Each structure stands twice: as C-alpha cells, then as structure tokens.
C-alpha cells in the first residue's frame, strides 16, 4: 500500500519486485514511469516488470515444483533454499548471491555488510545490497556509503542517453553552478570551446571519456553527474594554451579539491567517472609550478595509483571476466575503464622503472575490438578506436611479460646479466613483436594514431634489446674495468657476443626518433600527445648517447647521429606552444646533453657533482664518466662526458632495474645550461 492514498500500487520495476520492496515511480521523472527512485539512487537500469494477471502460468508452477523437489535432498544443509522469483527476475537473483556473503564473517568488511543488512531489514526501505553494476555485494563500503549518506547523486550513467529535454533556464542554471563558471573564471562559450578542443586534439590518444560527455547539448547533465571527469578534460584542454594560463590555474585549483575528496574517500565523488578522470590526468599531468624537478612524473605516478585504488574500490576488476549474458552499457563502461586502468598501471610502471602491482590490475579475458562497442566507428569513415585499444592491450601485455621476466627482482636481473641467460628471453620477445607487427601493420587508422602504435612497438624493441647492452656494461664493471675510461667495446660492438641485440637496440632508438621527425606533424599531432610518447623519444636519445660513450657505436657515425638529434630537437621546439610546454623543456635538455657548451655556471655545477661522485665512489658506486678539463672541443665529433652536463652517477650494481626507467636521465633543472 502506498503511504499517500492507501491504494495498492500495481506497477513495479524488475529489481524492486524481485526484492519485494516498495517501488517509488512518482518521485523522479514522469509519474508512474521509470526510472524509480531506488534505481536512480543506485545508478542502475530501471525497467517495469510484466504483469502476471491472466494467462496460463502453469509452466512456471511446474518449474517451481521441480526446483522444490531438487532442493529436498539438501534440506539438511545450512544453506537456505532460494525462493522462485518469477520469470522476470530469472536474470538476476540478488538474494541468492547475498546469502553466502552474509553467513560468513571473515573480515571487518563482512561485519559492516551484516550491519548494513540489519539496518535494511529494520526499515524495509534501505538501499539495495546487490551491486548495481553487476559486481558481488562484498563492497561494504558502497553499501554503508549509501546508508550513512542521506544525500546521494541521482546519477545516470553518461554512457546511456540522458533524460528528457530540459528548458533553457534550467540548463543555464546548471552550468552556472559549475565552480569555475560560478567564480567567474569560465563562461559557457569558453567551456564549450575547451570541450571541443579536447575532443578534437586529445581524445583520440586516450579515448576513455564517454561520447555523451563530449557533446555540448548534454553539458548541463555532465556538470551535474560527471563533474570530476569534465574538470579533468578541461585541465588537459587548457594546460598548453598560453592565452589561458590563469584559467588553467583556476580549473586546476578546482581539480585539486576534487582529487582531495577522492583521497578522503568521499562517497559523493566515488564513481567510474572519477577513475576515468584520474587516468586522464595521469596521461597529461599538469606541470606544477615550482615542482618540476621530475617533469611531472611523480605526480603522474601518484595520480594513476589513486585511480587504480579507486578502481579496485569500485570492483571494476570484476568486469574483466566475460559474462554469460550480454553486457549492458554500464558494464561496458566499467570494462572499458578497467582496461584503461590496466594500460595506465603498466605504462606508468615502465615509465618510472617501478614494479607492477603484485596482484594486478590484470585482464582475466582476452577482449577484442568487439568487446568495446563504444569505441567502434559509428560511420564508415570514423576512427576505429576499439581496434587501436586492442592493439595497445596486446603490446602492453608484451611489455609486462618482458618486465616480469627480465626484472623479476634485482638478484634475478643481476644473475641473468652475469650468466647470459637473457638471450633466449630477448629472442622470444623479438618473435612476439614480429608476430604483433604482422597482425596490426595493416590496421586502418589515421596516420598519427598508427605512429603512436609504431612508437610503442619500437620502444618495446629498445626496452628488451637494451638489456643486453646494459649486461655488457654490468659484467665489465664486475671484472674491475673502469668503464668511465676504458671502452666496453674495444673492438666495436660486432666483436661482442651480444652484438645482434646491441645493434637491434640502436636501430630501434634511431627508428623512434625518425618517426617523430618524419611521420608526425609537430603542430597538429605531436604537440597534443601524452607525455609517455615524449618519454619514449627521450629514452631513445639518452640511450644513443650512452651507446656512443660506451663505444658501442663507432665515432665515425657520431656526426650522423648528432644530425638526427638536431632534427629531433628542432621538431620538439616546433611542437612547443611556449617555454613551459613539455616539448620545449625536453628540447632544451637534449640540446644540453648532445651539444653542451661550457660556461661558468656549468663549471660550478660540474664541480659540485664531482664532489658528490667522490663521495659516491667511497661507498662503492660506479661513476659513468670523469670530467676532462683539458678538452674544449665543441665540434659535433666530440661527445661531452656525463659530468659536463650534470648527470648523476648511474648505480649499475645496486639498482640494475633503474636504468630502464623513463623519466629524464638528466636533471630537470635547466638552470645548469
């Protein structure tokens, strides 16, 4: 009976009928029509249940008798039998799923969930305990968050079509409530412009934002329900605009408040959109003023880590399993978010030279482009982001496998380098890379997106084969050779047992640079690429420098390599919008590495670093090169030693894995130049 009129309410949605709870169809939207208040509060799809009045339902009664008979042998079991809930609820039996969980008490989360169930049983109007997105009900945090937080977001998934049209006054009011608009830093036309700027220039490299969020006609709904994701997109869109520096700082200030809410576990901001926004910021991390000592990599590591933890809190990892039934749009969005979580975790770990999370994230099924319908082209000439994502996932899996084998632990890595057992793993990885290339070389996609895949493939070649180059240096250091003065390849790399892999690494590094120089438009595409693609190039440039310094590349080829480096630095300078752009910063650093000219400030820096190295040598560290005060040759045939540009000592013995991290291998502080 309804409280208002005392008249029996004969219509209910499938979820409320299966749970035998009151279905309120009058509080939200049009009276008597879905969605009901409970489904809106929990963010699930709401559909009316069919009527059982009239007709022949004997088939259901016979099914019920069969189930009752099959349950008789297990009557003595402690497990209660599952009641038949009718055909409309056959696809969903929440009570059956919940019973085992509520019998067990193995951790504080189970205790909290039992309390939540008790609270629901007392008033009969508590929030649903079955996870609205299809996960198991073990997330007591989300249950208690719904019970203890009286104000919940009546949120619809932006992956689904938004509601009925709203009058312009309501739209204007909703947009005006957005904090950057409310404080006067942003207005509606500029907001639309930034959203379009993001969709045009950034979205293709990391297509995690749902399509509806990027449509201006749904902006008012996006502000209400996806404020975190919208703000993250605006931060990215405004970060490299010199004319919008103050606006970017204002939006970033608001973004920091939202991130703090995520850190503190606020239930009002706990959603899939928050995971998407955090991963987005991890790809284009804002360079914090006064804190650019590592190029933003520390911030990226923290932000991606926060996104990974939030993804686990929302149980997104359960979407990595294939379901028996067809996935709904909400589940597809969760699956896509988890896939990008996997990619971001692997890629930031490779960038930082840190180990992956020991228990994930991982993909429990091999998803193909068909499993990501939201990324598939909607018309014949559209971009096939789904296939691009599948190619990235397969390539990232190779990255992860290579890392887990070659860098399982410091002890294992050192053992591989000493014994030389790494050759078979490098050969297997090379064959896997060739197989991947045969499959995806004919992919139909815009040239700049195919270049991104090629850059990842070339960097994987460098990542794997450079292990052999480092092994040569490591064995030389163990034998007592002063690698700072004596070449590790006295008779050229061809005389080394690892010649093939060393040449493969050098070739991959040069190929990476040529892609950026010859195949990518610096102003239209390179300018907007995520930071990891810049770091692929930076790593290749520093590797070539090390290869020359160690004698792996003949001095006669240095002029050719130096010319290649000059062209690459020129491309970076063209791609930069101002001196604060990541391309400008890396161009200046690379120019200092390869073509450094001495100065008084550099002399002071070299003196300071030499003192630090003297102390490091006392504790057994190896310095890569010594300062040569007698040389003043600025010709391209001269390679400056690492001391001349302020490189820190490379600790080959204590941290072998650290040599393969991708932050700048030289100090971010450009004042030394």
C-alpha positions as a printed Julia matrix, in Angstrom:
673×3 Matrix{Float64}:
  0.0     0.0     0.0
  1.29    3.45   -0.77
  1.58    5.92    2.07
 -0.15    8.75    0.27
 -3.5     7.34   -0.92
 -3.8     3.88    0.54
 -4.34    2.49   -2.95
 -2.39   -0.58   -3.97
  0.43    0.22   -6.41
  0.22   -2.44   -9.09
  3.32   -1.46  -11.1
  6.92   -2.08  -10.05
 10.3    -2.45  -11.73
 12.05   -5.78  -12.08
 14.58   -5.06   -9.32
 12.05   -3.89   -6.73
  9.66   -6.78   -7.47
 12.48   -9.31   -7.14
 13.49   -7.75   -3.82
  9.86   -7.31   -2.71
 10.46   -3.68   -1.79
  8.39   -0.61   -2.48
  8.91    0.8    -5.98
  8.6     4.6    -5.98
  7.77    5.65   -9.55
  6.44    9.09   -8.63
  9.48   10.86   -7.16
 11.66   11.04  -10.28
 10.61   11.97  -13.81
  7.07   11.34  -15.04
  4.66    9.8   -12.54
  4.13    6.1   -13.0
  7.02    5.66  -15.41
 10.61    4.51  -14.84
 13.13    5.1   -13.51
 12.12    4.57   -9.89
 13.79    6.45   -7.04
 15.76    3.4    -5.85
 17.24    2.61   -9.3
 18.17    6.26   -9.82
 19.83    6.41   -6.41
 21.86    3.28   -7.18
 22.66    4.2   -10.78
 21.14    1.08  -12.38
 18.87    0.48  -15.35
 15.17    0.53  -14.43
 12.57   -1.38  -16.43
  8.97   -2.2   -15.48
  8.14   -5.79  -14.64
  5.47   -7.54  -16.66
  2.05   -8.31  -15.24
  1.15  -11.78  -14.0
 -2.6   -11.23  -14.18
 -4.4   -13.5   -16.65
 -2.97  -16.13  -18.96
 -1.65  -19.63  -18.42
  1.19  -19.69  -15.92
  1.21  -23.42  -15.29
  4.66  -23.66  -16.87
  6.07  -21.5   -14.11
  4.28  -23.53  -11.41
  5.79  -26.73  -12.81
  9.23  -25.13  -12.81
  8.66  -24.13   -9.21
  7.72  -27.71   -8.24
 10.82  -29.06   -9.98
 13.04  -26.65   -8.11
 11.35  -27.53   -4.82
 11.86  -31.24   -5.46
 15.53  -30.72   -6.36
 16.05  -28.83   -3.12
 14.69  -31.61   -0.87
 17.95  -33.66   -0.7
 19.83  -30.66    0.56
 17.24  -29.7     3.18
 19.59  -30.58    5.99
 22.26  -28.26    4.62
 22.93  -24.98    6.33
 22.41  -23.17    3.04
 18.86  -21.8     2.77
 16.99  -22.61   -0.44
 16.5   -19.9    -3.0
 12.89  -18.83   -3.49
 11.48  -18.7    -7.0
 11.09  -15.11   -8.01
  9.33  -15.44  -11.34
 10.5   -15.29  -14.93
 11.08  -11.56  -14.99
 13.79  -11.93  -12.35
 15.46  -15.0   -13.8
 18.44  -12.98  -14.95
 19.04  -11.56  -11.52
 18.82  -13.36   -8.17
 20.35  -10.93   -5.71
 19.14  -12.69   -2.59
 20.75  -15.93   -3.7
 24.02  -14.15   -4.3
 23.92  -12.39   -0.95
 23.19  -15.33    1.34
 26.71  -16.86    1.32
 28.25  -13.5     1.99
 26.05  -12.78    4.98
 26.73  -16.18    6.51
 30.47  -15.56    6.51
 32.3   -13.29    8.91
 35.92  -13.32    7.88
 36.9    -9.67    7.97
 35.66   -6.23    9.08
 34.1    -5.69    5.66
 31.79   -8.67    6.24
 30.84   -7.29    9.65
 29.95   -3.93    8.15
 27.86   -5.61    5.48
 25.93   -7.59    8.09
 25.21   -4.34    9.92
 24.03   -2.8     6.66
 21.68   -5.76    6.04
 20.32   -5.46    9.57
 19.63   -1.77    9.06
 17.81   -2.52    5.81
 15.71   -5.27    7.37
 14.59   -2.93   10.14
 13.13   -0.17    7.98
 12.5    -2.06    4.73
 13.5     0.97    2.73
 17.3     0.73    2.85
 19.46    0.8    -0.21
 19.87   -2.26   -2.35
 22.72   -4.54   -1.41
 23.22   -6.09   -4.76
 25.85   -4.2    -6.6
 24.17   -2.01   -9.24
 26.93   -2.51  -11.75
 26.93   -6.28  -11.65
 29.66   -6.92   -9.09
 29.29   -9.06   -5.99
 27.81   -7.48   -2.88
 31.08   -7.69   -0.98
 31.72   -3.99   -1.18
 30.51   -2.99    2.26
 31.92    0.48    1.77
 29.48    1.25   -1.02
 26.58   -0.21    0.97
 27.35    1.8     4.09
 28.05    4.85    1.98
 24.51    4.66    0.64
 23.05    4.17    4.12
 25.08    6.74    6.02
 25.0     9.44    3.33
 21.49   10.93    3.18
 22.33   12.93    0.06
 23.13   10.74   -2.93
 23.74   11.64   -6.51
 20.72   10.83   -8.63
 23.15    9.91  -11.31
 22.51    8.41  -14.7
 25.35    6.77  -16.49
 26.52    9.19  -19.2
 27.2     6.15  -21.31
 23.41    5.95  -21.6
 21.2     8.6   -23.25
 20.41   11.41  -20.88
 16.91   12.24  -19.82
 14.17   14.21  -21.49
 14.84   17.73  -22.78
 15.18   20.42  -20.13
 14.15   24.03  -20.53
 16.93   26.56  -21.28
 16.59   28.25  -17.9
 17.39   25.01  -16.1
 20.36   24.38  -18.39
 21.73   27.85  -17.76
 21.28   27.42  -14.01
 23.06   24.05  -14.01
 26.0    25.43  -15.99
 26.17   28.45  -13.7
 26.56   26.17  -10.67
 29.82   24.73  -12.02
 32.51   26.19   -9.7
 34.87   27.6   -12.4
 31.84   29.28  -14.0
 30.45   30.4   -10.67
 33.69   32.14   -9.65
 33.87   33.98  -12.97
 36.96   32.25  -14.38
 35.0    30.48  -17.1
 31.87   31.17  -19.13
 29.61   28.9   -21.15
 31.02   29.71  -24.64
 34.61   29.16  -23.49
 33.55   25.97  -21.73
 32.08   24.66  -24.98
 35.23   25.7   -26.84
 37.55   23.86  -24.43
 35.41   20.75  -24.58
 35.55   20.81  -28.37
 39.3    21.48  -28.25
 39.77   18.41  -26.08
 37.57   16.22  -28.28
 39.42   17.3   -31.43
 43.03   17.17  -30.29
 43.37   14.96  -27.19
 40.58   12.41  -27.1
 41.94   10.2   -29.9
 45.11    9.34  -27.94
 43.25    8.16  -24.84
 39.55    7.63  -25.7
 38.32    6.93  -22.21
 35.77    9.76  -21.98
 32.22    8.59  -22.91
 30.83   10.17  -26.06
 27.93   11.91  -24.31
 30.29   13.78  -22.0
 31.89   15.44  -25.03
 28.58   16.54  -26.58
 27.69   20.19  -25.82
 23.93   19.51  -25.71
 24.45   17.33  -22.64
 26.81   19.72  -20.87
 24.35   20.56  -18.08
 23.89   16.85  -17.33
 27.63   16.3   -17.43
 28.18   19.1   -14.91
 25.66   17.57  -12.52
 26.68   13.93  -12.8
 30.24   13.83  -14.21
 31.85   16.94  -12.77
 35.13   15.17  -11.96
 35.6    13.79  -15.46
 34.61   17.08  -17.08
 37.08   19.02  -14.94
 39.88   16.59  -15.8
 39.18   17.06  -19.51
 39.21   20.86  -19.09
 42.54   20.7   -17.23
 44.05   18.78  -20.13
 42.5    21.05  -22.77
 43.81   24.24  -21.15
 47.27   23.07  -20.0
 49.14   24.01  -23.19
 47.26   27.19  -24.03
 49.47   30.23  -23.31
 46.43   32.5   -23.62
 44.57   30.58  -20.91
 47.24   30.28  -18.23
 45.15   31.93  -15.49
 42.09   29.9   -16.47
 44.12   26.7   -16.33
 45.31   27.52  -12.82
 41.72   28.19  -11.73
 40.45   24.91  -13.18
 43.43   23.04  -11.71
 42.68   24.51   -8.28
 39.14   23.13   -8.5
 40.55   19.81   -9.73
 42.81   19.58   -6.69
 39.8    19.94   -4.38
 38.05   17.11   -6.21
 41.15   14.91   -6.01
 41.31   15.58   -2.28
 37.72   14.34   -1.98
 38.77   11.13   -3.72
 41.76   10.74   -1.39
 39.47   11.18    1.62
 37.03    8.6     0.27
 34.02   10.88   -0.12
 31.09    8.76   -1.3
 29.6    11.58   -3.35
 32.55   11.51   -5.75
 33.07    7.75   -5.9
 32.21    6.68   -9.44
 33.59    5.21  -12.63
 33.9     8.75  -13.98
 36.4     9.57  -11.23
 38.58    6.63  -12.28
 38.42    7.83  -15.87
 39.34   11.37  -14.85
 42.32   10.26  -12.77
 43.69    8.11  -15.58
 43.24   11.05  -17.94
 45.31   13.28  -15.67
 47.95   10.56  -15.48
 48.43   10.79  -19.25
 48.66   14.6   -19.34
 49.87   15.53  -15.88
 49.8    19.29  -15.25
 53.29   20.64  -14.58
 53.04   22.12  -11.12
 54.73   25.47  -10.83
 57.87   25.26   -8.72
 57.72   21.45   -8.54
 59.03   20.38  -11.94
 62.05   18.51  -10.66
 60.97   15.3   -12.41
 58.86   16.62  -15.26
 55.61   15.72  -13.51
 56.36   12.01  -13.37
 55.99   11.86   -9.6
 52.54   13.43   -9.84
 51.59   11.03  -12.65
 52.68    8.06  -10.54
 50.56    9.23   -7.59
 47.5    10.12   -9.68
 47.48    6.83  -11.59
 48.0     4.94   -8.34
 44.98    6.72   -6.86
 42.95    5.77   -9.93
 43.99    2.12   -9.61
 42.97    2.0    -5.94
 39.62    3.63   -6.69
 39.04    1.12   -9.49
 39.56   -1.7    -7.01
 37.24    0.0    -4.52
 34.51    0.09   -7.17
 35.17   -3.57   -8.02
 35.93   -2.74  -11.64
 38.22   -5.76  -11.86
 35.13   -7.98  -11.92
 34.27   -6.55  -15.33
 37.41   -8.19  -16.73
 35.58  -11.53  -16.79
 33.3   -12.47  -19.65
 29.67  -12.62  -18.57
 27.22  -15.3   -19.71
 24.63  -12.72  -20.63
 25.01   -9.74  -22.91
 26.67   -6.84  -21.12
 24.63   -3.7   -20.53
 26.02   -0.21  -21.25
 27.01    0.31  -17.61
 29.01   -2.91  -17.59
 30.64   -2.0   -20.91
 31.75    1.31  -19.44
 33.19   -0.42  -16.38
 35.02   -2.88  -18.61
 36.49   -0.07  -20.69
 37.56    1.83  -17.57
 39.25   -1.29  -16.16
 41.05   -1.92  -19.45
 42.47    1.6   -19.39
 43.35    1.1   -15.72
 45.41   -1.93  -16.73
 47.14    0.03  -19.5
 47.89    3.01  -17.28
 49.29    0.87  -14.47
 51.63   -1.0   -16.79
 52.75    2.09  -18.69
 53.42    4.28  -15.64
 55.37    1.41  -14.06
 57.54    1.15  -17.16
 57.97    4.92  -17.28
 59.09    5.08  -13.66
 61.09    1.85  -13.65
 59.0     0.59  -10.75
 57.48   -2.82  -10.23
 53.88   -3.51  -11.19
 51.24   -4.06   -8.55
 51.77   -7.59   -7.3
 48.09   -8.53   -7.61
 47.06   -6.61  -10.68
 45.49   -4.88  -12.41
 45.14   -7.63  -14.98
 42.72   -8.7   -17.69
 41.13  -12.07  -16.96
 39.85  -12.48  -20.52
 41.23  -11.63  -23.93
 38.99   -8.82  -25.06
 38.85   -7.84  -28.71
 37.57   -4.77  -30.52
 34.04   -6.22  -30.48
 34.03   -6.03  -26.69
 34.31   -2.22  -26.79
 31.28   -1.11  -28.84
 31.5     2.48  -27.62
 34.88    2.84  -29.37
 33.84    1.3   -32.65
 33.3     3.66  -35.61
 29.73    4.89  -35.93
 30.1     5.61  -39.63
 32.24    4.31  -42.47
 34.94    6.97  -42.21
 35.06    7.02  -38.41
 38.12    6.18  -36.33
 38.29    2.59  -35.09
 39.42    3.29  -31.53
 38.36   -0.22  -30.48
 40.96   -1.91  -32.7
 43.58    0.6   -31.61
 42.82   -0.23  -27.99
 43.11   -3.96  -28.65
 46.48   -3.43  -30.32
 47.69   -1.38  -27.34
 46.5    -4.02  -24.88
 48.37   -6.78  -26.71
 51.53   -4.69  -26.94
 51.3    -3.69  -23.29
 50.95   -7.35  -22.36
 54.27   -8.0   -24.09
 55.76   -5.12  -22.09
 54.51   -6.66  -18.88
 55.78  -10.14  -19.69
 59.22   -8.83  -20.66
 59.42   -6.79  -17.48
 58.33   -9.68  -15.26
 60.97  -11.98  -16.75
 63.94   -9.64  -17.12
 63.29   -7.63  -13.96
 61.69  -10.18  -11.66
 63.98   -8.97   -8.87
 67.35   -7.26   -8.52
 69.0   -10.55   -7.7
 67.42  -12.33  -10.65
 68.3    -9.47  -13.02
 71.94   -9.5   -11.93
 72.04  -13.28  -12.29
 70.69  -13.07  -15.85
 73.29  -10.45  -16.78
 76.19  -12.46  -15.38
 75.2   -15.85  -16.78
 73.9   -14.56  -20.12
 70.62  -16.47  -19.91
 68.69  -13.44  -21.1
 69.32  -14.14  -24.79
 66.54  -16.72  -25.09
 64.03  -14.38  -23.47
 65.04  -11.5   -25.73
 64.72  -13.76  -28.78
 61.24  -14.88  -27.69
 60.2   -11.29  -27.13
 61.53  -10.32  -30.55
 59.48  -13.07  -32.2
 56.38  -11.92  -30.34
 56.97   -8.34  -31.52
 57.28   -9.52  -35.13
 54.04  -11.51  -34.79
 52.25   -8.48  -33.36
 53.52   -6.34  -36.22
 52.25   -8.82  -38.82
 48.77   -8.67  -37.31
 48.47   -4.91  -36.85
 50.63   -3.47  -39.63
 47.6    -3.26  -41.93
 45.33   -1.58  -39.39
 43.23    1.17  -40.95
 43.61    4.26  -38.78
 44.73    7.9   -39.03
 48.45    8.2   -39.63
 49.23    9.89  -36.31
 47.46    7.13  -34.36
 49.31    4.43  -36.28
 52.5     6.32  -35.47
 51.63    6.0   -31.78
 51.41    2.23  -32.16
 54.69    2.16  -34.07
 56.36    4.23  -31.34
 55.18    1.75  -28.71
 56.44   -1.17  -30.82
 59.84    0.43  -31.43
 60.19    1.33  -27.78
 59.43   -2.26  -26.78
 62.25   -3.38  -29.1
 64.55   -0.87  -27.42
 63.34   -1.84  -23.94
 64.06   -5.53  -24.49
 67.29   -5.41  -26.51
 68.9    -2.67  -24.39
 69.0    -5.25  -21.61
 71.89   -6.94  -23.46
 73.74   -3.62  -23.8
 73.44   -3.0   -20.08
 74.55   -6.56  -19.35
 77.84   -5.89  -21.16
 78.46   -2.81  -19.01
 77.46   -4.65  -15.86
 79.85   -7.56  -16.47
 82.66   -5.13  -17.28
 82.1    -3.29  -14.02
 82.2    -6.55  -12.05
 85.51   -7.51  -13.67
 87.13   -4.35  -12.34
 87.2    -2.48  -15.64
 86.98    1.28  -15.25
 84.13    1.79  -17.71
 84.47    5.56  -17.37
 87.9     5.44  -19.05
 88.03    2.16  -20.99
 85.62    1.3   -23.79
 83.41   -1.71  -23.1
 83.53   -2.46  -26.83
 87.25   -2.03  -27.66
 86.93   -3.85  -30.99
 83.47   -2.45  -31.85
 80.14   -3.94  -30.89
 80.48   -6.53  -33.65
 83.16   -8.31  -31.62
 80.81   -8.67  -28.65
 78.71  -11.82  -28.12
 75.71   -9.5   -27.73
 76.34   -7.65  -31.0
 73.0    -8.57  -32.57
 70.95   -7.31  -29.65
 73.05   -4.17  -29.22
 72.55   -3.29  -32.88
 68.82   -4.04  -32.55
 68.59   -1.61  -29.64
 70.46    1.11  -31.53
 68.29    0.58  -34.6
 65.1     0.79  -32.51
 66.27    4.02  -30.86
 67.03    5.63  -34.21
 63.72    4.43  -35.65
 61.87    6.04  -32.74
 63.47    9.4   -33.46
 62.75    9.12  -37.18
 59.05    8.52  -36.54
 58.81   11.8   -34.63
 60.91   13.64  -37.21
 59.45   12.34  -40.46
 55.97   10.92  -39.83
 54.25   13.13  -37.24
 53.13   16.71  -37.73
 54.65   18.55  -34.74
 52.0    21.28  -34.57
 48.88   19.25  -35.31
 49.66   16.0   -33.51
 52.94   15.78  -31.57
 52.0    18.88  -29.58
 49.0    17.13  -28.04
 50.4    13.65  -27.45
 50.51   12.17  -23.93
 53.75   12.5   -22.0
 54.68    8.82  -22.38
 55.31    9.23  -26.11
 57.73   12.08  -25.41
 59.46    9.85  -22.89
 59.84    7.05  -25.42
 61.76    9.52  -27.57
 63.79   10.91  -24.67
 64.82    7.43  -23.59
 65.97    6.59  -27.11
 68.02    9.82  -27.31
 69.74    9.17  -23.99
 70.36    5.53  -24.93
 72.11    6.59  -28.14
 74.28    8.94  -26.11
 75.22    6.14  -23.72
 75.92    3.78  -26.62
 78.32    6.3   -28.17
 80.01    6.98  -24.84
 80.45    3.26  -24.15
 81.93    2.59  -27.6
 79.04    0.51  -28.94
 78.71    2.9   -31.88
 81.73    3.94  -33.88
 82.92    7.52  -33.62
 82.6     7.86  -37.38
 78.83    7.51  -37.09
 78.54   10.19  -34.45
 78.09   13.03  -36.95
 75.13   11.21  -38.5
 73.55   10.57  -35.11
 74.19   14.14  -33.97
 72.44   15.43  -37.09
 69.47   13.18  -36.34
 69.4    14.59  -32.83
 69.49   18.18  -34.09
 66.49   17.49  -36.3
 64.62   15.92  -33.4
 65.35   18.88  -31.12
 64.05   21.15  -33.87
 60.82   19.13  -34.07
 60.34   19.45  -30.31
 60.86   23.21  -30.48
 58.25   23.43  -33.24
 55.75   21.36  -31.26
 56.09   23.52  -28.14
 53.49   26.24  -27.59
 55.68   28.09  -25.09
 58.68   27.56  -22.84
 56.52   25.71  -20.29
 55.42   23.07  -22.78
 56.91   19.62  -22.2
 58.39   19.61  -25.72
 60.26   22.86  -25.07
 61.68   21.6   -21.78
 62.9    18.33  -23.26
 64.33   20.11  -26.32
 66.48   22.29  -24.08
 67.63   19.33  -22.03
 68.53   17.25  -25.08
 70.36   20.19  -26.61
 72.4    20.45  -23.43
 73.12   16.73  -23.43
 74.33   16.45  -27.0
 75.65   19.92  -27.83
 76.65   21.38  -24.47
 78.95   24.39  -24.4
 80.83   25.23  -21.28
 80.15   28.19  -19.09
 80.88   29.45  -15.64
 77.62   28.15  -14.28
 78.28   24.75  -15.83
 81.76   24.71  -14.28
 80.26   25.31  -10.84
 77.72   22.57  -11.4
 80.39   20.14  -12.59
 82.49   20.92   -9.53
 79.53   20.2    -7.25
 78.68   16.94   -8.98
 82.32   15.83   -8.98
 82.35   16.21   -5.2
 79.18   14.15   -4.96
 80.74   11.47   -7.13
 83.85   11.34   -4.99
 81.64   10.57   -2.02
 79.66    8.0    -4.02
 82.87    6.22   -5.03
 83.75    5.8    -1.35
 80.65    3.64   -0.84
 81.27    1.58   -3.96
 79.19    3.32   -6.64
 80.44    3.5   -10.21
 80.7     6.85  -11.96
 79.9     6.66  -15.66
 82.43    9.27  -16.79
 85.05   11.64  -15.46
 85.46   15.35  -16.12
 88.1    16.03  -18.71
 89.25   19.58  -18.03
 91.71   19.57  -20.91
 89.13   19.21  -23.7
 87.34   22.22  -25.09
 86.27   20.89  -28.47
 82.74   21.97  -29.33
 82.69   20.21  -32.68
 79.99   17.59  -33.29
 82.65   14.9   -33.38
 83.18   15.47  -29.65
 80.9    13.79  -27.15
 80.74   15.64  -23.82
 81.18   13.46  -20.81
 78.26   12.94  -18.47
 79.88   15.12  -15.81
 79.8    18.11  -18.13
 76.01   18.2   -18.17
 75.3    17.28  -14.59
 74.29   13.63  -14.94
 74.07   11.81  -11.66
 76.13    8.61  -11.26
 74.37    5.55  -12.65
 74.36    2.87   -9.98
 74.75   -0.27  -12.06
 75.35   -2.66   -9.2
 72.74   -1.7    -6.63
 69.84   -0.89   -8.94
 70.06   -2.51  -12.34
 66.37   -2.05  -12.99
 66.56    1.69  -12.53
 68.45    2.08  -15.8
 65.29    1.28  -17.7
 63.06    3.9   -16.14
 61.9     6.61  -18.47
 61.98    9.89  -16.54
 64.63   12.28  -17.77
 68.02   10.68  -17.23
 69.34   14.14  -16.55
 68.24   16.76  -14.01
 65.01   18.6   -14.79
 66.54   21.82  -13.54
 67.51   23.67  -16.71
 69.41   26.42  -14.94
 72.64   24.45  -15.35
 72.56   25.22  -19.05
